[in-house]
């Protein structure tokens, strides 16, 4: 698995020279990543890239992704990092965390290399528009579905109507409590006058 992931990560690192410079400070060190029972080991090379680590070498840092990390993947790197536990060499852990948070894929450069600069640029712009439109479309669909279920379908109650009904129930509860106290007082007076 490491042999498959390392070239992908190294491709991203090649697009971001600052990241390789940070990793170069830890050349020769090994990191272990634990995900869903899998143990992936990477060693930092003298070029500031990653290569498959070895099982017999002791890892300088251990990165454990908790069960919530994969669920938080849709929230981006920061969402995933909230579910990560780092142990070992603090400087290396800090460097890996920083690189993971800030490493970005230069999609436009890759598309330009494959399809030419003009087509690559247009594909990149289209992809950005789609990325922005999908969440917006999802929010609009959810809002429209809610409005339909409240106003047209009568399946749900609107927030204002719900709050009004809740206030009425509270008033009714308070009136009932006052009535119960009044009845208790009248009962007590009646019992006292009969005695």
Secondary structure, 3 states (H helix, E strand, C coil): CHHHHHHHHHHHHHHCHHHHHHHHCCCCCEEEEEECCEEEEEEECCCCCEEECCCCCCCCEEEEECHHHHHHHHHCHHHHHCCEEEEECHHHHHHHHHHHHHCCCCHHHHHHHHHCHHHHHHHHHHHHHHHHHHHHHHHHHHHHHHHHHHHHCCCCCCHHHHHHHHHHHHHHHHHHHHHHHHHHHHHHHHHHHHC
